[in-house]
């Protein structure tokens, strides 16, 4: 997951511009004039040394940006290309290039190992493979290996989808960082997901789209078959009742995992009923729980706001117009908190604080091609299929 908040995480490192002064203004202006008929020039105080040229492009935006990038690089400068109203474009000249830096991978390895153990603990609990908490700290947690391997395969595919898409476009990027989270309260996923970190901004919307969409689709390739195997092998049992609780013949509560359209349909295909119904539900096993978790994480990452994968896809499709959907998305999340499940409150707070900020590429003019537009619409349709309005419901008698 870009990371994808706890699950999808992609961020940018702040560039470190060199201390050398900017070259003569007329040299920079000549480079800009090769691609832009300059009508106005502005100077901004932040970032220091920023100059904005406003006018009309003389050539295709993608070719114009390539020309600017090539000729500004030796001057330790970079350009940002944007629209200014309906007819004008701007070239913003910024100091400092992004210099890729290598990092040791020991932290990635340590976090992965810890996440393997925490997800094995979660799998052992969900699968009913242990009788007491003490067994979580013994070799008994190996019984949770089916869930651990399955969920890490899904999350790993998601993050590696981002990683390889970034590498394909020669964007500097870190390996995935997994986030372990032991289910010490008796329930949990064993992880808060994973993230990668981009070390430089995207060149254009095509790169932003490719990196953003690759993660959810790669994870889905593994999540769907794992879910189908898990649901097909799971049993349908009678739900506990209040009468059984009062008689001491059964538990006094239970937990229901929420339905997405895809999850509910999968249960119907294999068990012939829309579950849960008034008296029965499918008893989740390790593989179905891993598949459900994969769909849930995919749905979170595809929320079409901010720095989430869905936000990248939406911005790639619509550009600055995507920001107009921030308030409707916020109101929908508020509706979920008030009328469906209060567990979304944390996400409402996070989206309020960070949901308006999108990852803007350096070339913010060049549009997507038709193939990417179609794939983007498909990705948003996937969001509708896998989003879980009420993830967890706790029933107590």
C-alpha positions as YAML, in Angstrom:
chain: A
units: angstrom
residues:
- id: 1
  name: UNK
  ca: [0.00, 0.00, 0.00]
- id: 2
  name: UNK
  ca: [1.43, 3.78, -0.95]
- id: 3
  name: UNK
  ca: [0.88, 4.13, 2.12]
- id: 4
  name: UNK
  ca: [-1.27, 3.93, 1.52]
- id: 5
  name: UNK
  ca: [-2.24, 6.09, 6.25]
- id: 6
  name: UNK
  ca: [-1.31, 2.93, 8.06]
- id: 7
  name: UNK
  ca: [-1.94, 0.84, 4.97]
- id: 8
  name: UNK
  ca: [-0.93, 2.87, 1.92]
- id: 9
  name: UNK
  ca: [1.69, 4.97, 2.25]
- id: 10
  name: UNK
  ca: [3.70, 6.76, -0.34]
- id: 11
  name: UNK
  ca: [5.51, 9.95, 0.75]
- id: 12
  name: UNK
  ca: [8.19, 12.25, -0.58]
- id: 13
  name: UNK
  ca: [11.52, 13.18, 0.96]
- id: 14
  name: UNK
  ca: [12.19, 16.91, 1.08]
- id: 15
  name: UNK
  ca: [14.87, 17.81, -1.48]
- id: 16
  name: UNK
  ca: [18.12, 19.28, -0.27]
- id: 17
  name: UNK
  ca: [19.07, 22.08, -2.63]
- id: 18
  name: UNK
  ca: [22.71, 22.95, -2.98]
- id: 19
  name: UNK
  ca: [23.97, 26.22, -1.59]
- id: 20
  name: UNK
  ca: [25.41, 27.46, -4.88]
- id: 21
  name: UNK
  ca: [23.58, 30.55, -6.25]
- id: 22
  name: UNK
  ca: [21.16, 30.34, -9.14]
- id: 23
  name: UNK
  ca: [22.68, 30.99, -12.57]
- id: 24
  name: UNK
  ca: [22.05, 34.23, -14.45]
- id: 25
  name: UNK
  ca: [18.36, 34.92, -14.89]
- id: 26
  name: UNK
  ca: [18.67, 35.52, -18.60]
- id: 27
  name: UNK
  ca: [20.08, 32.01, -19.11]
- id: 28
  name: UNK
  ca: [17.09, 30.45, -17.34]
- id: 29
  name: UNK
  ca: [14.69, 32.73, -19.18]
- id: 30
  name: UNK
  ca: [16.16, 31.66, -22.52]
- id: 31
  name: UNK
  ca: [15.57, 28.01, -21.66]
- id: 32
  name: UNK
  ca: [11.97, 28.73, -20.68]
- id: 33
  name: UNK
  ca: [11.42, 30.85, -23.79]
- id: 34
  name: UNK
  ca: [12.25, 27.83, -25.94]
- id: 35
  name: UNK
  ca: [8.94, 26.26, -24.87]
- id: 36
  name: UNK
  ca: [6.81, 29.13, -23.55]
- id: 37
  name: UNK
  ca: [5.76, 32.50, -24.97]
- id: 38
  name: UNK
  ca: [6.36, 34.45, -21.76]
- id: 39
  name: UNK
  ca: [3.68, 37.00, -20.85]
- id: 40
  name: UNK
  ca: [4.41, 37.51, -17.17]
- id: 41
  name: UNK
  ca: [7.18, 36.78, -14.67]
- id: 42
  name: UNK
  ca: [6.74, 36.45, -10.89]
- id: 43
  name: UNK
  ca: [9.14, 35.87, -8.01]
- id: 44
  name: UNK
  ca: [8.09, 33.93, -4.92]
- id: 45
  name: UNK
  ca: [9.75, 34.16, -1.53]
- id: 46
  name: UNK
  ca: [9.00, 30.52, -0.69]
- id: 47
  name: UNK
  ca: [10.71, 28.35, -1.59]
- id: 48
  name: UNK
  ca: [13.58, 30.86, -1.80]
- id: 49
  name: UNK
  ca: [14.67, 31.69, -5.33]
- id: 50
  name: UNK
  ca: [11.46, 30.47, -6.98]
- id: 51
  name: UNK
  ca: [10.61, 32.15, -10.29]
- id: 52
  name: UNK
  ca: [7.31, 31.64, -12.15]
- id: 53
  name: UNK
  ca: [6.89, 32.29, -15.87]
- id: 54
  name: UNK
  ca: [3.32, 32.53, -17.19]
- id: 55
  name: UNK
  ca: [2.42, 32.35, -20.85]
- id: 56
  name: UNK
  ca: [1.48, 29.95, -23.64]
- id: 57
  name: UNK
  ca: [3.27, 26.72, -24.48]
- id: 58
  name: UNK
  ca: [4.73, 26.54, -27.97]
- id: 59
  name: UNK
  ca: [4.91, 22.75, -28.08]
- id: 60
  name: UNK
  ca: [3.37, 19.59, -26.65]
- id: 61
  name: UNK
  ca: [3.43, 19.73, -22.85]
- id: 62
  name: UNK
  ca: [5.27, 16.42, -22.45]
- id: 63
  name: UNK
  ca: [7.97, 17.47, -24.92]
- id: 64
  name: UNK
  ca: [8.16, 20.91, -23.30]
- id: 65
  name: UNK
  ca: [8.76, 19.44, -19.88]
- id: 66
  name: UNK
  ca: [11.42, 17.06, -21.22]
- id: 67
  name: UNK
  ca: [13.23, 20.03, -22.79]
- id: 68
  name: UNK
  ca: [13.09, 22.03, -19.56]
- id: 69
  name: UNK
  ca: [14.24, 19.11, -17.43]
- id: 70
  name: UNK
  ca: [17.18, 18.35, -19.70]
- id: 71
  name: UNK
  ca: [18.47, 21.92, -19.89]
- id: 72
  name: UNK
  ca: [17.83, 22.91, -16.27]
- id: 73
  name: UNK
  ca: [19.52, 19.84, -14.76]
- id: 74
  name: UNK
  ca: [23.10, 21.15, -15.32]
- id: 75
  name: UNK
  ca: [22.08, 24.33, -13.48]
- id: 76
  name: UNK
  ca: [20.86, 22.36, -10.45]
- id: 77
  name: UNK
  ca: [17.32, 23.57, -11.16]
- id: 78
  name: UNK
  ca: [14.03, 21.83, -11.79]
- id: 79
  name: UNK
  ca: [10.78, 22.90, -13.44]
- id: 80
  name: UNK
  ca: [7.13, 22.46, -12.56]
- id: 81
  name: UNK
  ca: [4.57, 22.74, -15.35]
- id: 82
  name: UNK
  ca: [0.99, 23.77, -14.52]
- id: 83
  name: UNK
  ca: [-2.15, 25.26, -16.02]
- id: 84
  name: UNK
  ca: [-3.05, 28.86, -15.21]
- id: 85
  name: UNK
  ca: [-6.74, 29.27, -15.93]
- id: 86
  name: UNK
  ca: [-8.29, 28.12, -19.19]
- id: 87
  name: UNK
  ca: [-5.72, 29.39, -21.70]
- id: 88
  name: UNK
  ca: [-2.37, 29.98, -19.98]
- id: 89
  name: UNK
  ca: [0.33, 27.73, -18.59]
- id: 90
  name: UNK
  ca: [3.09, 28.35, -16.07]
- id: 91
  name: UNK
  ca: [6.66, 27.16, -15.68]
- id: 92
  name: UNK
  ca: [7.89, 27.35, -12.09]
- id: 93
  name: UNK
  ca: [11.66, 27.22, -11.63]
- id: 94
  name: UNK
  ca: [12.77, 25.65, -8.34]
- id: 95
  name: UNK
  ca: [16.24, 25.34, -6.86]
- id: 96
  name: UNK
  ca: [17.77, 21.95, -6.10]
- id: 97
  name: UNK
  ca: [17.54, 18.60, -7.87]
- id: 98
  name: UNK
  ca: [16.43, 15.41, -6.13]
- id: 99
  name: UNK
  ca: [19.54, 13.31, -5.52]
- id: 100
  name: UNK
  ca: [18.70, 9.61, -4.90]
- id: 101
  name: UNK
  ca: [20.32, 8.23, -1.76]
- id: 102
  name: UNK
  ca: [20.76, 4.60, -0.88]
- id: 103
  name: UNK
  ca: [19.68, 3.32, 2.52]
- id: 104
  name: UNK
  ca: [20.52, 0.09, 4.34]
- id: 105
  name: UNK
  ca: [17.74, -2.49, 4.22]
- id: 106
  name: UNK
  ca: [18.21, -3.85, 7.72]
- id: 107
  name: UNK
  ca: [15.12, -1.97, 8.99]
- id: 108
  name: UNK
  ca: [12.99, -3.42, 6.16]
- id: 109
  name: UNK
  ca: [14.16, -6.94, 7.09]
- id: 110
  name: UNK
  ca: [13.59, -6.49, 10.83]
- id: 111
  name: UNK
  ca: [10.08, -5.12, 10.31]
- id: 112
  name: UNK
  ca: [9.24, -7.95, 7.92]
- id: 113
  name: UNK
  ca: [10.39, -10.60, 10.42]
- id: 114
  name: UNK
  ca: [8.40, -8.97, 13.23]
- id: 115
  name: UNK
  ca: [5.34, -8.78, 10.98]
- id: 116
  name: UNK
  ca: [5.65, -12.48, 10.14]
- id: 117
  name: UNK
  ca: [5.44, -13.27, 13.86]
- id: 118
  name: UNK
  ca: [2.62, -10.83, 14.59]
- id: 119
  name: UNK
  ca: [0.53, -12.13, 11.68]
- id: 120
  name: UNK
  ca: [1.14, -15.73, 12.77]
- id: 121
  name: UNK
  ca: [-0.25, -14.74, 16.16]
- id: 122
  name: UNK
  ca: [-3.34, -13.26, 14.48]
- id: 123
  name: UNK
  ca: [-3.81, -16.34, 12.31]
- id: 124
  name: UNK
  ca: [-3.56, -18.70, 15.28]
- id: 125
  name: UNK
  ca: [-6.23, -16.72, 17.14]
- id: 126
  name: UNK
  ca: [-8.65, -16.47, 14.22]
- id: 127
  name: UNK
  ca: [-8.21, -20.10, 13.28]
- id: 128
  name: UNK
  ca: [-8.95, -21.23, 16.84]
- id: 129
  name: UNK
  ca: [-5.59, -22.98, 16.95]
- id: 130
  name: UNK
  ca: [-4.68, -21.89, 20.48]
- id: 131
  name: UNK
  ca: [-6.40, -22.17, 23.84]
- id: 132
  name: UNK
  ca: [-4.71, -19.42, 25.85]
- id: 133
  name: UNK
  ca: [-2.62, -16.31, 25.39]
- id: 134
  name: UNK
  ca: [0.57, -17.96, 26.65]
- id: 135
  name: UNK
  ca: [0.64, -20.13, 23.53]
- id: 136
  name: UNK
  ca: [1.10, -17.01, 21.41]
- id: 137
  name: UNK
  ca: [4.66, -16.83, 22.71]
- id: 138
  name: UNK
  ca: [5.50, -20.45, 21.94]
- id: 139
  name: UNK
  ca: [5.92, -22.57, 18.83]
- id: 140
  name: UNK
  ca: [2.13, -22.92, 18.79]
- id: 141
  name: UNK
  ca: [1.96, -19.68, 16.81]
- id: 142
  name: UNK
  ca: [3.27, -21.64, 13.82]
- id: 143
  name: UNK
  ca: [-0.30, -22.85, 13.46]
- id: 144
  name: UNK
  ca: [-1.11, -19.35, 12.25]
- id: 145
  name: UNK
  ca: [1.27, -19.68, 9.31]
- id: 146
  name: UNK
  ca: [-1.48, -20.09, 6.64]
- id: 147
  name: UNK
  ca: [-2.92, -16.67, 7.49]
- id: 148
  name: UNK
  ca: [0.50, -15.06, 7.89]
- id: 149
  name: UNK
  ca: [1.82, -16.26, 4.53]
- id: 150
  name: UNK
  ca: [-1.43, -15.38, 2.75]
- id: 151
  name: UNK
  ca: [-1.84, -11.87, 4.12]
- id: 152
  name: UNK
  ca: [1.85, -11.07, 3.65]
- id: 153
  name: UNK
  ca: [1.63, -12.32, 0.07]
- id: 154
  name: UNK
  ca: [-1.27, -9.94, -0.57]
- id: 155
  name: UNK
  ca: [0.32, -6.95, 1.17]
- id: 156
  name: UNK
  ca: [3.72, -7.73, -0.30]
- id: 157
  name: UNK
  ca: [2.28, -7.90, -3.81]
- id: 158
  name: UNK
  ca: [0.54, -4.58, -3.21]
- id: 159
  name: UNK
  ca: [3.71, -2.77, -2.15]
- id: 160
  name: UNK
  ca: [5.92, -4.46, -4.73]
- id: 161
  name: UNK
  ca: [3.41, -3.39, -7.36]
- id: 162
  name: UNK
  ca: [4.14, 0.20, -6.35]
- id: 163
  name: UNK
  ca: [7.87, -0.54, -6.15]
- id: 164
  name: UNK
  ca: [8.30, -2.12, -9.57]
- id: 165
  name: UNK
  ca: [6.07, 0.49, -11.24]
- id: 166
  name: UNK
  ca: [8.29, 3.20, -9.76]
- id: 167
  name: UNK
  ca: [11.45, 1.41, -10.84]
- id: 168
  name: UNK
  ca: [9.99, 0.98, -14.33]
- id: 169
  name: UNK
  ca: [9.72, 4.76, -14.54]
- id: 170
  name: UNK
  ca: [13.20, 5.19, -13.02]
- id: 171
  name: UNK
  ca: [11.79, 6.86, -9.91]
- id: 172
  name: UNK
  ca: [13.93, 6.44, -6.80]
- id: 173
  name: UNK
  ca: [11.99, 4.41, -4.23]
- id: 174
  name: UNK
  ca: [12.57, 2.41, -1.05]
- id: 175
  name: UNK
  ca: [11.76, -1.24, -0.49]
- id: 176
  name: UNK
  ca: [8.53, -1.91, 1.47]
- id: 177
  name: UNK
  ca: [8.37, -1.23, 5.20]
- id: 178
  name: UNK
  ca: [5.93, -3.60, 6.94]
- id: 179
  name: UNK
  ca: [4.22, -2.48, 10.15]
- id: 180
  name: UNK
  ca: [3.80, -5.25, 12.78]
- id: 181
  name: UNK
  ca: [0.90, -4.97, 15.20]
- id: 182
  name: UNK
  ca: [0.40, -7.98, 17.51]
- id: 183
  name: UNK
  ca: [-3.25, -8.88, 18.26]
- id: 184
  name: UNK
  ca: [-2.74, -8.65, 22.02]
- id: 185
  name: UNK
  ca: [-6.42, -7.89, 22.69]
- id: 186
  name: UNK
  ca: [-7.51, -11.19, 21.17]
- id: 187
  name: UNK
  ca: [-8.36, -9.89, 17.72]
- id: 188
  name: UNK
  ca: [-6.55, -8.07, 14.96]
- id: 189
  name: UNK
  ca: [-4.86, -8.36, 11.61]
- id: 190
  name: UNK
  ca: [-1.36, -8.72, 13.03]
- id: 191
  name: UNK
  ca: [-0.22, -5.76, 10.93]
- id: 192
  name: UNK
  ca: [-1.11, -2.19, 10.12]
- id: 193
  name: UNK
  ca: [-0.08, -2.73, 6.52]
- id: 194
  name: UNK
  ca: [3.05, -1.60, 4.73]
- id: 195
  name: UNK
  ca: [4.36, 1.38, 2.80]
- id: 196
  name: UNK
  ca: [7.09, 2.47, 0.44]
- id: 197
  name: UNK
  ca: [8.69, 5.90, 0.24]
- id: 198
  name: UNK
  ca: [9.33, 7.72, -3.00]
- id: 199
  name: UNK
  ca: [12.53, 9.75, -2.92]
- id: 200
  name: UNK
  ca: [11.41, 12.17, -5.63]
- id: 201
  name: UNK
  ca: [8.10, 13.44, -7.03]
- id: 202
  name: UNK
  ca: [6.48, 11.95, -10.09]
- id: 203
  name: UNK
  ca: [7.46, 13.36, -13.46]
- id: 204
  name: UNK
  ca: [3.89, 13.46, -14.85]
- id: 205
  name: UNK
  ca: [0.39, 12.10, -14.34]
- id: 206
  name: UNK
  ca: [1.21, 8.92, -16.23]
- id: 207
  name: UNK
  ca: [3.87, 8.01, -13.70]
- id: 208
  name: UNK
  ca: [1.63, 9.02, -10.79]
- id: 209
  name: UNK
  ca: [-1.17, 6.86, -12.17]
- id: 210
  name: UNK
  ca: [1.00, 3.82, -12.90]
- id: 211
  name: UNK
  ca: [2.61, 3.79, -9.46]
- id: 212
  name: UNK
  ca: [-0.70, 4.48, -7.71]
- id: 213
  name: UNK
  ca: [-2.80, 1.86, -9.49]
- id: 214
  name: UNK
  ca: [-0.17, -0.91, -9.61]
- id: 215
  name: UNK
  ca: [-0.34, -1.64, -5.88]
- id: 216
  name: UNK
  ca: [-4.07, -2.30, -5.42]
- id: 217
  name: UNK
  ca: [-4.35, -4.32, -8.62]
- id: 218
  name: UNK
  ca: [-1.27, -6.44, -7.82]
- id: 219
  name: UNK
  ca: [-2.61, -7.16, -4.33]
- id: 220
  name: UNK
  ca: [-6.03, -8.02, -5.73]
- id: 221
  name: UNK
  ca: [-4.51, -10.65, -8.03]
- id: 222
  name: UNK
  ca: [-3.64, -12.66, -4.91]
- id: 223
  name: UNK
  ca: [-6.43, -11.54, -2.58]
- id: 224
  name: UNK
  ca: [-9.28, -12.83, -4.75]
- id: 225
  name: UNK
  ca: [-8.09, -16.45, -5.19]
- id: 226
  name: UNK
  ca: [-7.04, -16.67, -1.53]
- id: 227
  name: UNK
  ca: [-10.48, -15.41, -0.54]
- id: 228
  name: UNK
  ca: [-12.23, -17.90, -2.81]
- id: 229
  name: UNK
  ca: [-10.24, -20.84, -1.41]
- id: 230
  name: UNK
  ca: [-10.89, -19.67, 2.14]
- id: 231
  name: UNK
  ca: [-14.63, -19.16, 1.63]
- id: 232
  name: UNK
  ca: [-14.99, -22.47, -0.22]
- id: 233
  name: UNK
  ca: [-13.39, -24.38, 2.67]
- id: 234
  name: UNK
  ca: [-15.14, -22.49, 5.48]
- id: 235
  name: UNK
  ca: [-18.17, -23.84, 7.34]
- id: 236
  name: UNK
  ca: [-21.54, -22.20, 7.89]
- id: 237
  name: UNK
  ca: [-22.71, -22.42, 11.50]
- id: 238
  name: UNK
  ca: [-25.57, -21.18, 13.65]
- id: 239
  name: UNK
  ca: [-24.96, -17.85, 15.35]
- id: 240
  name: UNK
  ca: [-24.87, -17.79, 19.17]
- id: 241
  name: UNK
  ca: [-28.11, -16.71, 20.82]
- id: 242
  name: UNK
  ca: [-28.97, -14.80, 23.98]
- id: 243
  name: UNK
  ca: [-30.86, -17.83, 25.31]
- id: 244
  name: UNK
  ca: [-27.74, -20.00, 25.00]
- id: 245
  name: UNK
  ca: [-25.75, -17.31, 26.79]
- id: 246
  name: UNK
  ca: [-28.20, -17.12, 29.70]
- id: 247
  name: UNK
  ca: [-28.26, -20.90, 29.98]
- id: 248
  name: UNK
  ca: [-24.49, -21.06, 30.01]
- id: 249
  name: UNK
  ca: [-24.52, -23.15, 26.85]
- id: 250
  name: UNK
  ca: [-22.77, -20.73, 24.53]
- id: 251
  name: UNK
  ca: [-20.81, -17.50, 24.27]
- id: 252
  name: UNK
  ca: [-22.39, -14.21, 25.25]
- id: 253
  name: UNK
  ca: [-21.32, -12.43, 22.12]
- id: 254
  name: UNK
  ca: [-19.56, -12.71, 18.81]
- id: 255
  name: UNK
  ca: [-17.76, -10.66, 16.18]
- id: 256
  name: UNK
  ca: [-18.96, -10.22, 12.61]
- id: 257
  name: UNK
  ca: [-16.62, -9.18, 9.82]
- id: 258
  name: UNK
  ca: [-18.30, -6.72, 7.48]
- id: 259
  name: UNK
  ca: [-19.42, -7.41, 3.94]
- id: 260
  name: UNK
  ca: [-18.18, -5.77, 0.80]
- id: 261
  name: UNK
  ca: [-20.06, -6.47, -2.43]
- id: 262
  name: UNK
  ca: [-17.32, -8.86, -3.55]
- id: 263
  name: UNK
  ca: [-17.07, -10.67, -0.21]
- id: 264
  name: UNK
  ca: [-20.84, -11.11, 0.14]
- id: 265
  name: UNK
  ca: [-21.11, -12.37, -3.44]
- id: 266
  name: UNK
  ca: [-18.27, -14.85, -2.93]
- id: 267
  name: UNK
  ca: [-20.04, -16.30, 0.12]
- id: 268
  name: UNK
  ca: [-23.27, -16.56, -1.88]
- id: 269
  name: UNK
  ca: [-21.52, -18.39, -4.73]
- id: 270
  name: UNK
  ca: [-20.01, -21.04, -2.45]
- id: 271
  name: UNK
  ca: [-22.70, -21.32, 0.25]
- id: 272
  name: UNK
  ca: [-25.90, -20.41, -1.58]
- id: 273
  name: UNK
  ca: [-27.04, -17.68, 0.82]
- id: 274
  name: UNK
  ca: [-26.40, -14.05, 1.63]
- id: 275
  name: UNK
  ca: [-24.48, -14.32, 4.89]
- id: 276
  name: UNK
  ca: [-24.86, -13.51, 7.66]
- id: 277
  name: UNK
  ca: [-28.60, -14.08, 7.76]
- id: 278
  name: UNK
  ca: [-30.78, -13.98, 10.86]
- id: 279
  name: UNK
  ca: [-29.54, -17.31, 12.24]
- id: 280
  name: UNK
  ca: [-26.37, -18.35, 10.39]
- id: 281
  name: UNK
  ca: [-23.02, -17.06, 9.26]
- id: 282
  name: UNK
  ca: [-19.84, -18.40, 7.75]
- id: 283
  name: UNK
  ca: [-17.22, -19.21, 10.36]
- id: 284
  name: UNK
  ca: [-14.15, -17.47, 9.07]
- id: 285
  name: UNK
  ca: [-10.95, -19.49, 8.71]
- id: 286
  name: UNK
  ca: [-7.37, -18.36, 8.20]
- id: 287
  name: UNK
  ca: [-7.48, -18.12, 4.40]
- id: 288
  name: UNK
  ca: [-10.86, -16.40, 4.22]
- id: 289
  name: UNK
  ca: [-9.68, -13.96, 6.89]
- id: 290
  name: UNK
  ca: [-6.52, -13.23, 4.88]
- id: 291
  name: UNK
  ca: [-8.59, -12.69, 1.73]
- id: 292
  name: UNK
  ca: [-11.06, -10.48, 3.60]
- id: 293
  name: UNK
  ca: [-8.17, -8.47, 5.05]
- id: 294
  name: UNK
  ca: [-6.69, -8.07, 1.58]
- id: 295
  name: UNK
  ca: [-9.97, -6.72, 0.20]
- id: 296
  name: UNK
  ca: [-10.40, -4.43, 3.20]
- id: 297
  name: UNK
  ca: [-6.90, -2.97, 2.83]
- id: 298
  name: UNK
  ca: [-7.44, -2.54, -0.92]
- id: 299
  name: UNK
  ca: [-10.67, -0.66, -0.25]
- id: 300
  name: UNK
  ca: [-8.95, 1.67, 2.21]
- id: 301
  name: UNK
  ca: [-6.12, 2.39, -0.19]
- id: 302
  name: UNK
  ca: [-8.53, 3.10, -3.04]
- id: 303
  name: UNK
  ca: [-10.39, 5.80, -1.12]
- id: 304
  name: UNK
  ca: [-10.25, 8.58, -3.74]
- id: 305
  name: UNK
  ca: [-8.71, 11.25, -1.54]
- id: 306
  name: UNK
  ca: [-5.34, 12.77, -0.72]
- id: 307
  name: UNK
  ca: [-2.18, 10.69, -0.76]
- id: 308
  name: UNK
  ca: [-3.95, 7.32, -0.87]
- id: 309
  name: UNK
  ca: [-3.72, 5.17, -3.99]
- id: 310
  name: UNK
  ca: [-7.25, 6.13, -4.95]
- id: 311
  name: UNK
  ca: [-6.31, 9.78, -4.52]
- id: 312
  name: UNK
  ca: [-3.39, 9.31, -6.92]
- id: 313
  name: UNK
  ca: [-5.67, 7.64, -9.46]
- id: 314
  name: UNK
  ca: [-8.33, 10.35, -9.15]
- id: 315
  name: UNK
  ca: [-5.81, 13.19, -9.45]
- id: 316
  name: UNK
  ca: [-4.23, 11.52, -12.47]
- id: 317
  name: UNK
  ca: [-7.65, 11.38, -14.11]
- id: 318
  name: UNK
  ca: [-8.99, 14.81, -13.17]
- id: 319
  name: UNK
  ca: [-6.03, 16.97, -12.19]
- id: 320
  name: UNK
  ca: [-6.85, 19.88, -9.88]
- id: 321
  name: UNK
  ca: [-10.56, 19.16, -10.36]
- id: 322
  name: UNK
  ca: [-10.08, 16.17, -8.05]
- id: 323
  name: UNK
  ca: [-9.85, 18.59, -5.12]
- id: 324
  name: UNK
  ca: [-13.50, 19.48, -5.57]
- id: 325
  name: UNK
  ca: [-14.43, 15.95, -4.50]
- id: 326
  name: UNK
  ca: [-12.71, 16.35, -1.13]
- id: 327
  name: UNK
  ca: [-15.75, 17.83, 0.65]
- id: 328
  name: UNK
  ca: [-18.24, 15.24, -0.72]
- id: 329
  name: UNK
  ca: [-15.85, 12.46, 0.32]
- id: 330
  name: UNK
  ca: [-15.54, 14.00, 3.78]
- id: 331
  name: UNK
  ca: [-19.33, 14.22, 4.13]
- id: 332
  name: UNK
  ca: [-19.70, 10.58, 3.09]
- id: 333
  name: UNK
  ca: [-17.14, 9.57, 5.72]
- id: 334
  name: UNK
  ca: [-19.03, 11.62, 8.30]
- id: 335
  name: UNK
  ca: [-22.20, 9.76, 7.30]
- id: 336
  name: UNK
  ca: [-20.44, 6.44, 7.87]
- id: 337
  name: UNK
  ca: [-19.36, 7.59, 11.34]
- id: 338
  name: UNK
  ca: [-22.83, 8.81, 12.33]
- id: 339
  name: UNK
  ca: [-25.06, 6.17, 10.79]
- id: 340
  name: UNK
  ca: [-23.04, 3.03, 10.02]
- id: 341
  name: UNK
  ca: [-19.96, 2.45, 12.18]
- id: 342
  name: UNK
  ca: [-18.29, 4.87, 14.58]
- id: 343
  name: UNK
  ca: [-15.00, 3.07, 13.98]
- id: 344
  name: UNK
  ca: [-14.49, 5.36, 10.98]
- id: 345
  name: UNK
  ca: [-13.97, 8.34, 13.32]
- id: 346
  name: UNK
  ca: [-10.17, 8.07, 13.21]
- id: 347
  name: UNK
  ca: [-10.26, 7.99, 9.41]
- id: 348
  name: UNK
  ca: [-12.57, 11.01, 9.40]
- id: 349
  name: UNK
  ca: [-10.01, 12.93, 11.46]
- id: 350
  name: UNK
  ca: [-7.13, 11.84, 9.23]
- id: 351
  name: UNK
  ca: [-8.98, 12.73, 6.04]
- id: 352
  name: UNK
  ca: [-9.95, 16.10, 7.50]
- id: 353
  name: UNK
  ca: [-6.29, 16.86, 8.20]
- id: 354
  name: UNK
  ca: [-4.61, 15.30, 5.17]
- id: 355
  name: UNK
  ca: [-7.25, 14.37, 2.59]
- id: 356
  name: UNK
  ca: [-7.09, 17.65, 0.68]
- id: 357
  name: UNK
  ca: [-3.38, 17.32, -0.18]
- id: 358
  name: UNK
  ca: [-2.64, 15.43, -3.41]
- id: 359
  name: UNK
  ca: [0.67, 14.28, -4.85]
- id: 360
  name: UNK
  ca: [1.12, 16.79, -7.67]
- id: 361
  name: UNK
  ca: [3.52, 15.69, -10.45]
- id: 362
  name: UNK
  ca: [6.15, 18.04, -11.85]
- id: 363
  name: UNK
  ca: [4.37, 18.07, -15.21]
- id: 364
  name: UNK
  ca: [0.78, 18.68, -14.17]
- id: 365
  name: UNK
  ca: [-0.51, 19.32, -17.69]
- id: 366
  name: UNK
  ca: [0.14, 16.21, -19.80]
- id: 367
  name: UNK
  ca: [-3.07, 14.10, -19.60]
- id: 368
  name: UNK
  ca: [-3.48, 10.35, -19.38]
- id: 369
  name: UNK
  ca: [-3.95, 8.29, -22.53]
- id: 370
  name: UNK
  ca: [-7.23, 6.46, -23.14]
- id: 371
  name: UNK
  ca: [-5.90, 3.12, -21.91]
- id: 372
  name: UNK
  ca: [-4.92, 4.56, -18.55]
- id: 373
  name: UNK
  ca: [-8.24, 6.38, -18.28]
- id: 374
  name: UNK
  ca: [-10.10, 3.10, -18.77]
- id: 375
  name: UNK
  ca: [-7.90, 1.38, -16.18]
- id: 376
  name: UNK
  ca: [-8.49, 4.25, -13.78]
- id: 377
  name: UNK
  ca: [-12.26, 3.89, -14.10]
- id: 378
  name: UNK
  ca: [-11.84, 0.15, -13.51]
- id: 379
  name: UNK
  ca: [-9.81, 0.84, -10.35]
- id: 380
  name: UNK
  ca: [-12.54, 3.12, -8.99]
- id: 381
  name: UNK
  ca: [-15.09, 0.38, -9.77]
- id: 382
  name: UNK
  ca: [-12.92, -2.05, -7.79]
- id: 383
  name: UNK
  ca: [-13.14, 0.37, -4.87]
- id: 384
  name: UNK
  ca: [-16.94, 0.12, -4.96]
- id: 385
  name: UNK
  ca: [-16.72, -3.70, -5.01]
- id: 386
  name: UNK
  ca: [-14.27, -4.15, -2.13]
- id: 387
  name: UNK
  ca: [-15.06, -1.26, 0.23]
- id: 388
  name: UNK
  ca: [-16.48, -2.42, 3.58]
- id: 389
  name: UNK
  ca: [-18.90, 0.16, 5.07]
- id: 390
  name: UNK
  ca: [-18.96, -1.52, 8.49]
- id: 391
  name: UNK
  ca: [-15.72, -3.49, 8.93]
- id: 392
  name: UNK
  ca: [-16.31, -5.02, 12.36]
- id: 393
  name: UNK
  ca: [-19.52, -5.48, 14.35]
- id: 394
  name: UNK
  ca: [-19.36, -6.68, 17.96]
- id: 395
  name: UNK
  ca: [-22.55, -8.31, 19.24]
- id: 396
  name: UNK
  ca: [-22.94, -8.72, 23.01]
- id: 397
  name: UNK
  ca: [-25.89, -10.17, 24.92]
...
